[in-house]
């Protein structure tokens, strides 16, 4: 503990000094300095190119890119770059682009520019082609018409995903910098920092007010906390929940929170022989003390999760059920599966081998290692040995299959629709289906969902899919997270949003 504290002090000291050793300051009202745990290589969003992995999240969060439509505080769609749309038929969507929108380089955004952007997106992105199912795009003036080769009832929602940020494809991506339409433009991008300046060509009536934005990746919670306390930063995202109480002084700080669909989940690897037994998976799921994790380790800044979606969504936790926390019942399930502690070492065994599982997670989302420790302690109570590997190099272990359980934090409904989560994490062959879960019922329900229009009908199908995941114990869900932004009291227009997007906006100001 002392070594970690000393390292945090040294890190903070490095942050607080420039190349000449002088202390930096965030007192300048023309500059906004923002520290966050949510930017970096481990999150697959280092950079600003929305067509590369999850870098669209950085583009949209930091005011660089904008999508055709956006989500309001109720996660309902409203126009942004687009002015209106027409659902011509089940396969055709016609969108009108606002006439006054320009890229940050001054180039006008018309139908042709949007067409080029979307065509490039589906040519190079890993998830977008599977979501959008686009067969052709045509442009005519300010209109762009999109035809899909299947029904895509959630097409507008998908186009509002961060990968849907409209960028100037003709300008290309230079030094990880994309040319978007947002109130700010990037001038320098590294794996740990983005420097932005005001977009003088911003098209909207509300103009950006800050001259310069500095986004710093600070993934160590202690370092982030001290940097905010010492006055280096104007605002922070991702403080350890135990640190939030340090910023209760209303005269110095402000807190903005929003309920989000970010969930801490863990996928069982179905290629692991012992986990192919549903009794083992269910026993592990029933041993997880979600209440303790949420109340103690998250300091109450979250809700124990049942399924993938929070209760404030119509297809969320109030609609599904999971096996309850029950240590005795979990032990009985293991016994039924033939696992017993025959040598008195505290761990159950079968055919001379202990039930030992390898748990993989990463450290850049700082509550994940805490969850790993909690799960490790819980499983010890039922005689399961858990080996924890918490590393930001987790992709190597994923690629090599060196894990039995993979835990991550994921925003399950960033598009306000459930299908995003199922197609990216659950269906067979999904990009992020780390457990290799394969269910014929899920496949059939996803096909039905993909062809169903109407929010209520889609919610009903999503509930069935969530319940099937829980019945199969394919994953366990620990907690739904609150989004928390802490800022100095002189900062306005910086608000947490349920979608986990839209952080840097034209409304941002320092008084």
Buried (B, 14 or more C-beta within 10 A) or exposed (E): EEEEEEEBEEBBEEBBEEEEEEEBEBEBBEBBBBBBBBBBBBBBBBBBBBBBBBBBBBBBBBBBBBBBBBBEEEBEBEBBBBBEBEEEEEBBBBBBBBEEBBBBEEBBBBBBBBBBBBBEBBEEBBBBEBBBBBEEBEBEEBBBBBBBEEBBBBBBBBBBBBBBBBBBBEBEBEEBBBBBBBBBBBEEBEEBBBBBBBBEEBBBEEEBBBBBBBBBBBBBBBBBBBBBBBBBBBBBBBBBBBBBEBBEEEEEBBBBBBBBBBBBBBBBBBEBEBBEBBBBBBBBBBBBBBEBBBBBBBBEBBBBBBBBBBBBBBBBBBBBEBBEBEBEBBBBBBBEBEBBBEEEEEBBBBEEEBBBBBBBBBBBBBBBBBBBBBBBEBBBBBBBBBEBBBBBEBEEBBEEEEBBBBBBBBBBBBBBBBBBBBBBBBBEEBEBBBBBBBBEEBBEBBEBBBEBEEBEEBBBBBBBBBBBBBBBBBBBBBBBBBBBBBBBEBBBBBBBBBBBBBBBBBEBBBE
